[in-house]
Amino acid sequence: MLRELRIQGLGVIDDALLDLSPGLNVVTGETGAGKTMVVQGLGLLLGGRSDAGLVRGGADKAFVEGIVGLAGDHPAVLRAKEAGAEVDEELILARTVSGQGRSRAHVGGRSTPVGVLSELGESLVAVHGQADQWRLQRPEQHRIMLDDFGGKPVATALTAYRTLHQDWQDTRRELADLTERGRERAQRLDLLTAALEDIERVDPTPGEDVELAAESERLTHADGLREGAGAAHDLLAGDEENDDQPHVIDLVARARQALAGLVDHDSELAGLDGRLRELGVLAADIAGDLASYLADLEIDPARLEQVQQRRAELTALLRKYGDSIDDVLVWSKGAAAEAAELAGSDDRIETLRAALAELEPRLDTAAQKLTKARAGAAKKLQKAVTGELAHLAMGSAKLTVQVTSDPAHRTPHGVDEVEILLAANAGATPRSVAKAASGGELSRVMLALEVVTATGTVPTFVFDEVDAGVGGSAALDIGARLARLARHAQVIVVTHLAQVAAYADRQLVVHKSSDGHITASGVTVVEGADRLTELARMLGGVSDSAAARQHAQELLDGAERARQED
């Protein structure tokens, strides 16, 4: 609910604080005191268009702030947190309009675009002023209102329809995509097939490019490798053809022989002898390995030519499909999977066509059930609202909820268009409700609709001049209907009729004062004798009239009895 509303520097209002109750709040006051500015301030707080002309003369800016109490899971809380607002059981909204017309908005202490206030407003407050019947001016709102009123039968039918519609949409989308891209798929499949055949012809193995590069390097330099390895072997182990040439193994043996018989006299020398022995063993091992290397070293020009030819084939693959043969093989695996999927597209198209042929009659049947449920709800809604209008000084008015179906126009919401029509007078042709009624009548139609369809989804309703052009017993009926709506939601009403004000849970009076030069308005909550005085003023224009005060008391007593009987 809207707990507080502060307005500063707006129109004739200098500084006013509205302390609001959960039920029916009625705003009253003399003509010109600024009652409409309360609704105007709410409009600004909910993202309405700003105007420098709204700023009070002599003031730098107009400021409106509202404190809203909300449950933690309310959509407005989630949206406010997305905007960076701080919310702790209360959401603070603020709007400032400068004298130059510049506007700033704040949500939960954070500066936000004005559009965020508008989004929050639609889930927080439904404003029904004579020029602001947004729920009646938007065609989709007519359908939403009917569906909400229709309850479980409509909700069940709508859920079943939407599930099938989503499947139908997904199937159509995939089928259209496959069909429209048939030529692209064929071209892609040809490219993939040729590439896979190219790779299959070469038939590379993992790591083959690395292995062949090493073998090519070895074969290309085979002569030099043999010469160098042979020389190294001879220096280590000696050359059989030249026994006189010294070699490492022989020199190490001579060094050890020079130390023979002396190592027993010095442990340090014995250690050095051990190291010489290890050196001789290591030299012999290396010499043996070099001999084996020389035995295995291949000098084969034919093999070199084979390796170079194979490497050329692999290089051709690398230019097209990857930086290494392992990359080529990975690409080949993915390409094969894609080619298999593309090759099966024709089968998929036939499967989708069959699925679509099976879905469409089921979707049409679900749409018919939804239409039937809506038509049933429409009859109940129009009967209930027309009955309410009879109590709201619109006894000759008749409301019709028209459900028109177009089976070829399948939308996520069904195949129906819903329009609320109104014949304001007997014999009149029903027209769209937003066009068939005057401003005050529109407010009363919305009051009737809200009373009948109240679900609690919108926590606060605001009605401006809902009683325009009404008096007497009809005004009492309007008050009773507002009180009934206030049992399910917070209601704020601007009125000039005591018959309506008598039903208030809290009455707020906009009063004006003047110092001879500047007129200013404020807001006061009236209770007890003060409230009786205000009602008397509203009835006869004279607050101290005994007859008016007696009549005011009778209104209060009657309203209390009506509440207890309802």
Sequence and secondary structure as in RCSB ss.txt:
>XXXX:A:sequence
MLRELRIQGLGVIDDALLDLSPGLNVVTGETGAGKTMVVQGLGLLLGGRSDAGLVRGGADKAFVEGIVGLAGDHP
AVLRAKEAGAEVDEELILARTVSGQGRSRAHVGGRSTPVGVLSELGESLVAVHGQADQWRLQRPEQHRIMLDDFG
GKPVATALTAYRTLHQDWQDTRRELADLTERGRERAQRLDLLTAALEDIERVDPTPGEDVELAAESERLTHADGL
REGAGAAHDLLAGDEENDDQPHVIDLVARARQALAGLVDHDSELAGLDGRLRELGVLAADIAGDLASYLADLEID
PARLEQVQQRRAELTALLRKYGDSIDDVLVWSKGAAAEAAELAGSDDRIETLRAALAELEPRLDTAAQKLTKARA
GAAKKLQKAVTGELAHLAMGSAKLTVQVTSDPAHRTPHGVDEVEILLAANAGATPRSVAKAASGGELSRVMLALE
VVTATGTVPTFVFDEVDAGVGGSAALDIGARLARLARHAQVIVVTHLAQVAAYADRQLVVHKSSDGHITASGVTV
VEGADRLTELARMLGGVSDSAAARQHAQELLDGAERARQED
>XXXX:A:secstr
 EEEEEEEEETTEEEEEEE  SSEEEEEE TTSSHHHHHHHHHHHTT    GGGB TT SEEEEEEEEE  TT H
HHHHHHHTT   SSEEEEEEEEETTS EEEEETTEEE HHHHHHHHHHHEEEEBTTB HHHHSHHHHHHHHHHHH
HHHHHHHHHHHHHHHHHHHHHHHHHHHHHHTHHHHHHHHHHHHHHHHHHHHH   TTHHHHHHHHHHHHHTHHHH
HHHHHHHHHHHH BTTBTTS  HHHHHHHHHHHHTTTGGG HHHHHHHHHHHHHHHHHHHHHHHHHHHHHH    
HHHHHHHHHHHHHHHHHHHHH SSHHHHHHHHHHHHHHHHHHHTHHHHHHHHHHHHHHHHHHHHHHHHHHHHHHH
HHHHHHHHHHHHHHTTTT TT EEEEEEEE TT  BTTBSEEEEEEEE STT   EEHHHHS HHHHHHHHHHHH
HHH  SSS EEEEESTTTT  HHHHHHHHHHHHHHTTTSEEEEE S HHHHTT SEEEEEEEEE SS EEEEEEE
E HHHHHHHHHHHHHS TT HHHHHHHHHHHHHHHHHHHH 
